[in-house]
Amino acid sequence: MTTSYKVITVFLAILWLICDSFALQPDTGNRLLTYGRDELLLHRASLWSNLKPAVVLPSELKPRKRGKRGGIRSRVRRRPFRPPLPTIIMSNVRSLRNKMDLLHARCRFERAFRDICIIALSETWLEESVSDSEVSLDNFTIIRSDRTRHSGKTRGGGVCLYINDRWCNNIKVHRKVCTPNLELVTLSLRPFYLPREFPTVVISCVYVAPSANINIAAELIAEDANVMLAKYPGAPLFILGDFNGCRLDCVLPSLQQYVDIPTRRGNILDLCYGNITDAFRARSYPPLGLADHNVICLLPLYRQELKRHKPQCHSAPQWLEDAIIQLQGSLACTDWDTFGGDLDDRVSVITDYIKFCIHTTIPSKIIRIYPNSKPWITPQIKQSLKEKHKSFRHKDWASLKATNRNIRNEVFKAKLDYKNKLETEFSNMNTKQAFQKVKILDWM
């Protein structure tokens, strides 16, 4: 039904309501109708008696919804390539080559696949004879780790990762493992957008065969995870893939498992571990082709520190030269002999008086400290960053290179000074404060 028809219907309904309510006869003369107070009081009773108790509007009219849709899916759709944590699809495909047509179709026509950040697949069954062009996807970069002779088997196995080029193109491969007990590939990613509290994102895709020793596999995974956490402190780490009964609760108790829905015939075999609390929500999709594992989509529940906590406001005095001269004058003209009493009273009164003079003469400035700000950032680093942007705008490449080198040196010095400051304060605190300082030092 067209919009004009709806407007005409509403207009006629309102016109009928007005005419039926008042039931007034127009004057045949040219003069305007005038009513006195008594006439209006008489019409009031007839008005309320003729008014219908409920106005029946056409069924075509629907109330207009205000605001915007909520929920995790709507939030991800609004920012598909700028999520706080990457959206991930993982599955055990059991041979990737014969499912490439289906994967191409789903990445082209389904938003869930087209706008995904990472696709992690296990049991790809790829070999060295299969080139990357045969299993490539448009707008995705493939990172594969095929099964080799070191695994003790000639076929099967293998893991690969597809990284969306619209989300990240800064990819670094750290480790590839292929043993009879474990197949693993570990990456570090620096996407175009990442919350300030995270330096990078670490992803490990694993496959543990049903015949593997799960204890040895868990130890190898834990060893790789500890190396990456030591190299990138504070970075989100996610270990995902087909575990086949292998669990990391004993070797990595600090990690949380996010998949809580069946992945194969009522069993949860495809898992995802991470060091971020409540980072993802798992959703299930039909398998790819004849694969017997469901496709698991992980949508990020994590919200940035900047959105979860309000900034803290502090008042800092501004020691300007004019204000200092004014403070010196107010203290110089003070008659200090008027402060009497014993020593303790005099100290207390004089201290309060000096604070009062400082408060009235020295201007203050409100400083906002945001929750995602680094505690070791100094004014010198901020000034260097401004100079860097200025050099970039003026295309002064020599100055830009020198400024980058200066920023690296200042950041290293600021971190070292902050670390020494925490270590000096460590011995003068109670157990709770000392533990908090240890956590800060560990993240640095």
N, C-alpha and C positions, 0 to 999 in steps of 0.2 A: 504494500500500500504506500502510495507516494506521500511525501511530507505535506504537500498542499492540501490533499484531502483530509489529513489529520487536523490541520489548522482550521479548515472550514468546519469540520465536525465540532471542534471545541468552541468555535465562535457561535455556532447555532445553539449549542447546549447552554452556553452562558446567556445568550439573548433570550432563549425560552425561559430560563430561570428568572431573569429580571422581570420579564413581562408577566409571568405567572405569579410572581411574588407581590408586585405592586398593584396590578390590575387597574391601572389608571386610564381614564379616557382623555385623549388629547383635546385641547381647546381648539375650537374652529376658528377663533379669531386670531389676529396677528399678535395680540399681546401675550406676554409670558405668563405662565401659571404662577400664582403666589398663594402661599398658605400662611395662616396665622397659627398661633400656638395651640388653640383649641382644636383646629382642624388636624394638625399633626398628631395630637394626642389621640384623636379618633381613629386616624389611619394606623396608629401603632398596633392596636389590637388585631386589625385585619391583616397586617403584615405578618405578624408572628403566627397567626392561624393558618395562612396560606403557604407559609414556608415549609418545604418538605423536610423531614427529619434527617434525611441523608441524600446527598447529591449523587446521582448515578452517572458516572462518566463513562465514555466509550471504552470498550475493552482494548482498543488499540493504544490507548495512552498508558504508558508505564512510568513508574517513578524513576527519576534520573539518579543514578548512583554517584555519590561524591567521592573524592579522593582517588586512590589508585589501588590496584590489587595488591594484596599482601601474600606472604608465603615465600618459601625458598626458591621455588621454580620461577616465579615472577621476578624475584630479585636477580636471579642469574640471567634471565632473558634480557633484562634491562642493561646489564653490563656483561655480555658474554665473554669478552676478552680482557676484562679488568676485574676479575673476582679477587677477593682477599686470599683465597687458596685455590689451586687449580681444580677444575672439574675433571673427573677421571672416569673412563670406561674401561673395565677389565673383563676378560673372559678367557676360558680355555677353548680354543677353536678347533683343535685336532685337525691339523693341516690347513695352512693359510692359503695356499695357491688356488685350491678349488673353491674358495669362498671370496675371492677378490671381487668378482662381479657383484655379488650381494653387498659386500662392504662398500664398493664404489657407489652403488645405488642408495644405500642408507646414508652415506656421507653427503650425497647430493640432495636428497629429497627429505631427509629427516633432520629437524633442527637439533635433536638430542645428540646426533653424531656430527653434524656439520660444525656446530659451535663448541664442541668439546675441546678441552685444552690438551688432554693426554689420553691416548688409547694404549692400554697395556694388554698384550696378548701372550699367552703361554701355549706350549705345544704347537709351535708353528710348523715343525717338520721341514724346515728349510735347510738347504745345503749350500756349500760354496759355489756349486754350479748354477744356483739361482741368483740372478743379478737383482740389484735393488730396484731397477726399473720395472721388473715384473710384479713386484709387490708394493709399489709406491702408490700414494694417494695424493690427490691435488691439495695444495696448501698445507701439506704435512711433511715433516722431516722424519725419516725412518732411522731408528737406531736398533740394530739387531745383534743378537748373540746366538749363533747357530751351534748345534751340538757337534762336537768334534770327537776324534778317536780317544781322547783322554777320558771320555765318559764311559767307555766300555761298550758302547752301542753304536751301530752304524747309521741308524735312522731314528726318527721321532725326536721328541724334546724340542728345545729351542725356545727362546723368548725374544720379544721385540717390543719397541715403544714407538708410537707415532706422536710427534710433538707438533702442535698447531703453530704454523708460522705467524699467524695473526696474534698469537698470545706470547710467543717467545722465539727468538732466534739465537740466543746466547746459550749454547749447550756445550757442556764439557763432560766427556766420558771418563770416569775415574777407574772403573774396574770391570772386568769380565771374568767370570768363573764358570768352568765347565768340568765337573767331576761326577763320578757315579752317584754321589749323594745330593748334589746341588748344581743348579744352573742359575746364574745371577748376572745382572748387568746393573751398574750404579751410575747415575747421572747427577750433575748439579746444574740447575737452571736459574738463570737470571732474567725473568720476564720483563716486558715493557712496564708493567705496573706491579708493584709489590709493596705491601705495607711497610712503613719505616722501621717497625720493630723486627723485621726479618731481613737478614743479609742476602739470603739465597734460598732456593728450594732444592732438597735432595730427594731423589726418587730411586728406589731399588725395585726391579721386577725380578721375581724368583719363580722357579719351578722345582718342586720336590717330587721326584718320581715315586710311585707307590712302593717300589722295591728298595727305596733308599733307606739308609739309617737316619732316622729323624733326629736323633740326638747329635750326631755329627753335623747334620745340616743346620740345626739350630745354632750350634757353636760357630759355624762359619758365617752365618747371617749376623750373629751378635758381634763377631770380630769386625766385620765390614761396617756395621752400624756404629760401633764405638770409634773406629778410625774417622768416619765422616763427621761424627759429633765433635770429636776433638779438633778436626780441621775447620769446621764451620760451627762454632758455638752460637747457640741462639737460633739456628736455622731450623725450620720445620723438616722433619725426616719422615718419610712414608715408605714402608716396605709392603709390597702387594704382589699378588700372584696366586698360583695354585699350590697350596701347602700340603694337601693330601695327608691330613692328620698331624702334621708338624705344628707345634705350638711354641711361641716365644715368651710365654708368661714367666718361665723360670729363668731364662738367660737375660731377658730384657723386661724386668718387671715394671719399669717406668713407662712403657709404651701401652697405648690403648688400642683395642681392636674395634673397628667401626662396623663391620658387616654383621648384621643380625637377622638376615633373611636367608632361606635356603638357596643354594647355588646349583645343586645337582641332586635331584630326586629326594628332597627333604633333608639333605646333608649340607652343612656349611663347609665347603672345601676351599673356596676362593676367599682369601682374607686380605685385610689391609690394616697394618699396624702403623701408629704414628705417635709422636711425642706432643701433640696438641690435644688438649682435652675437648671432647665433643666437637671434633673438627668437621665431620662429614655425616650425612644421612644417606643410607643406601637405598636404592630403588632397583627393581628387577625388570628386565626386558626379555623377550623371547630369545632363544639361542640363535647363533648364526648358522644357517643351513642345517646340516645334520649333526651339529655338535650337541653333546649332551650336557653342557654347562650353560646356565643362564648368563645373559649379559648383565653385569652389575654396573650401575651408574652411581657414582659418589658425588653428591652435591654439597658444597661447603656450607656448614652452619656457622663457621667462625666469623666474628665481627671484629673489626679493627679496634685497637686500643683507643684510637681517637674518638670512636663512636660509642664505646662502652663506658668511658670515664670522662668526666668533665675536667677542663683545665683548672689548675690551681692558680689563684691570684695572690701575689705577694707585693708588699709595698717596700720599695727600696729608696733610701735617701739619695738625693742628687747633690753632691758636695761641689757646688759651683763657687767661683771666686767671690762673687758679690754676696752670696749667702754666708760664706765663711767670714767675710769682713763684718757683716751685720751681726753674726753670732758672737764674734770677738768683742764688738762694741757693747752688746747687751750683757756679756759677762764682765766686761771691764767696769761698767757703771753700777754694778751690783754691790750693795753694802753687805759684805759677808759677816760683819759683826752682829747683824740682827738674828743670825741663826744661833740660838742658845740651846741649853739642855746638855745632857751627858753626851759622850762620844758616839754611842750608837744612834741616838736620835739625830744628832747633827749629820752623821754620814747618810742616814736615810733621807733626811729633808734636803740636803744639798744634792744628792743624787737625783731625787725627783725634780728638783728645780732645774738642774742641767738638762734632764730629759725634756722638760717642758719648753725650755729655751730652744733646744734642737728641733722640737716638733713645730714650734711657731715660726722659726726662721729658715730652716732647711727645707726646700721643696722635696716632695716625694713623687715617685713614679710607679705606676702599677705595672708589674711584670707578670705575664701569663706563662705558666709552665705547663706544656701539653703532655699528656701521658705517654706519647710515643717519642718524646724528645730524649736524646742521649744525655746522660749526666756529665759526660766529659767534654761536651761542646763548649768552646770558649769564644769570646768576642773576636779573637784573632782569626779563628777558623771561619766565622761568619763573614768577616771582612774579606778574607781571601776568596770565599765563594762568590761574593759580589764582584770582585775583580775578575774572576774567571768568566762570569757571565758577560761582563763588560768587554773583555777581550774577544769573546766569541761573537758578540754583536758587531764589533768593529773588524772582525776577521783578521785579528792580529795573532797569527798562529805561533810566532815565536814567544810572545808574551803568554799565550795560553799554555804552551808547553812548560814554561818556567813556573807559572802559577800552579799547574797540576803537581809539579814536583814539590813546590812549597807546601801545598795542602797535604800531601802525603806525609811530609816531615812533621807538620804541625799536628796532624791527627795522631801520629805515633807518639809524639811527645806528650800530647794531652792525655792519651790513654795511660801512658806510663806514670804521669803525675797523679792521675786519679787513682791508679792502682796503689801507688805509694801512700796516698792519703788514706785509703781504706785500710791498708795494713797498719799504719800508725794508730788508727782509731780502734783497731781490732782488740787490743789488749785492755782497753778501758771500758768494755761493754759487758752486759750480761749475756747469758747463753742465747736468748732469743735474738738479740741484736747481732751477736757474733755469727749466728747461723745465717741471718739475712745478708751480712757482708760476705760470707763465704759463697753464697749463691750468686751475688753480683760479680765476685771475682771469677767464679767458674764460667759465667756467661761472657765475660770479657775475653 
